[in-house]
Amino acid sequence: MPSALSIDLRERVVAALADGASCHGAAARFGVSVSSASRWAARVRQEGQVAPRARGDRRSQAIEAQADLIRAISERAPQLFLHELCDALAAQGVQTSTSGLSRFFARHGITRKKGLSTRLSRSGRT
């Protein structure tokens, strides 16, 4: 994911807009999109700042609230695949995705590798 544009550039665009430039003119002058210029100006009017908002996983708090349930189900049936675990959680009323569960297990250092009960590969080294 690309990084956010600098605060200095954002402030210069907003200052140009405050001096009477149009969004299209300021965007062309500083080489940013028109939508970015208008969003930055709106953010200054509403929040008083142009700093970029925090990025990252915003849904992890919802799944962390169900950590005990997820651990209990995964310990009870460690052979479940992530999509099967999603289905088991949905039966309990918890909606999540396989990628959300994967990030949950990575955050908690829980590995979900299958043991020796899986079939060995004929073509590759084991």
C-alpha positions as CSV (number, residue, x, y, z in Angstrom):
1,M,0.0,0.0,0.0
2,P,1.5,3.4,-0.9
3,S,2.4,5.8,1.8
4,A,0.4,9.0,2.5
5,L,1.4,12.3,1.0
6,S,3.4,14.6,3.2
7,I,1.8,17.0,5.7
8,D,3.8,19.9,4.1
9,L,2.2,19.2,0.7
10,R,-1.2,18.9,2.2
11,E,-0.8,22.2,4.0
12,R,0.3,24.0,0.9
13,V,-2.7,22.7,-1.1
14,V,-5.1,23.8,1.7
15,A,-3.4,27.2,1.9
16,A,-3.8,27.7,-1.8
17,L,-7.5,26.8,-1.5
18,A,-7.9,29.2,1.4
19,D,-6.3,32.0,-0.8
20,G,-9.1,31.5,-3.3
21,A,-7.8,28.9,-5.7
22,S,-10.2,26.3,-7.0
23,C,-9.8,22.7,-6.2
24,H,-9.0,21.9,-9.8
25,G,-6.4,24.7,-10.0
26,A,-4.7,23.8,-6.7
27,A,-4.7,20.1,-7.6
28,A,-3.1,20.9,-11.0
29,R,-0.5,23.2,-9.4
30,F,0.7,20.8,-6.8
31,G,0.2,17.6,-8.8
32,V,-2.4,15.9,-6.6
33,S,-5.9,14.7,-7.5
34,V,-8.9,17.0,-7.2
35,S,-10.6,14.6,-4.8
36,S,-7.6,14.7,-2.5
37,A,-7.5,18.5,-2.5
38,S,-11.2,18.7,-1.7
39,R,-11.0,16.0,1.0
40,W,-8.1,17.8,2.7
41,A,-9.9,21.1,2.7
42,A,-13.0,19.5,4.1
43,R,-10.9,17.8,6.8
44,V,-9.4,21.2,7.8
45,R,-12.9,22.7,8.1
46,Q,-14.2,19.8,10.2
47,E,-11.2,18.7,12.2
48,G,-8.7,21.5,12.0
49,Q,-5.9,19.4,10.7
50,V,-4.6,17.8,7.5
51,A,-2.6,15.0,9.0
52,P,-3.4,11.6,7.5
53,R,-5.7,9.3,9.4
54,A,-4.3,6.2,11.0
55,R,-4.1,3.1,8.8
56,G,-4.3,-0.5,9.5
57,D,-6.6,-3.2,10.7
58,R,-9.7,-1.6,12.1
59,R,-11.7,-4.8,12.6
60,S,-9.3,-6.6,14.9
61,Q,-11.0,-5.4,18.1
62,A,-14.2,-7.2,17.2
63,I,-12.5,-10.5,16.7
64,E,-10.3,-10.0,19.8
65,A,-13.4,-9.8,21.9
66,Q,-14.1,-13.4,20.8
67,A,-10.6,-14.6,21.5
68,D,-11.7,-17.2,24.1
69,L,-14.3,-18.7,21.9
70,I,-11.9,-18.9,18.9
71,R,-9.2,-20.6,21.0
72,A,-11.7,-23.0,22.5
73,I,-13.1,-24.1,19.1
74,S,-9.6,-24.4,17.6
75,E,-8.3,-26.4,20.5
76,R,-11.3,-28.7,20.5
77,A,-11.0,-29.4,16.8
78,P,-7.4,-28.5,15.6
79,Q,-7.9,-30.2,12.3
80,L,-10.4,-27.6,11.1
81,F,-9.5,-25.4,8.1
82,L,-10.0,-21.7,8.4
83,H,-13.2,-21.7,6.4
84,E,-14.6,-24.5,8.6
85,L,-13.6,-22.5,11.7
86,C,-15.4,-19.5,10.2
87,D,-18.5,-21.6,9.8
88,A,-18.3,-22.9,13.4
89,L,-18.0,-19.3,14.6
90,A,-20.9,-18.2,12.5
91,A,-23.0,-20.9,14.2
92,Q,-22.1,-19.2,17.5
93,G,-23.1,-15.8,16.1
94,V,-19.6,-14.5,15.3
95,Q,-19.1,-13.2,11.8
96,T,-15.5,-13.1,10.5
97,S,-13.5,-14.0,7.5
98,T,-10.7,-16.4,6.9
99,S,-8.2,-13.6,6.5
100,G,-9.4,-12.1,9.8
101,L,-8.8,-15.4,11.5
102,S,-5.4,-15.8,9.9
103,R,-4.4,-12.4,11.2
104,F,-5.8,-13.3,14.6
105,F,-3.7,-16.5,14.8
106,A,-0.6,-14.6,13.6
107,R,-1.0,-11.9,16.2
108,H,-1.3,-14.5,18.9
109,G,1.6,-16.7,17.6
110,I,-0.7,-19.7,17.1
111,T,0.4,-22.0,14.2
112,R,-2.2,-24.1,12.4
113,K,0.0,-26.5,10.6
114,K,-1.4,-29.9,10.1
115,G,0.5,-32.7,11.9
116,L,1.7,-36.1,10.5
117,S,-1.9,-37.1,10.0
118,T,-1.9,-35.4,6.6
119,R,-0.9,-37.3,3.6
120,L,2.7,-37.2,2.6
121,S,3.8,-35.7,-0.7
122,R,4.9,-38.2,-3.4
123,S,6.7,-35.7,-5.5
124,G,8.4,-33.5,-2.9
125,R,10.8,-34.1,0.0
126,T,9.2,-34.6,3.4
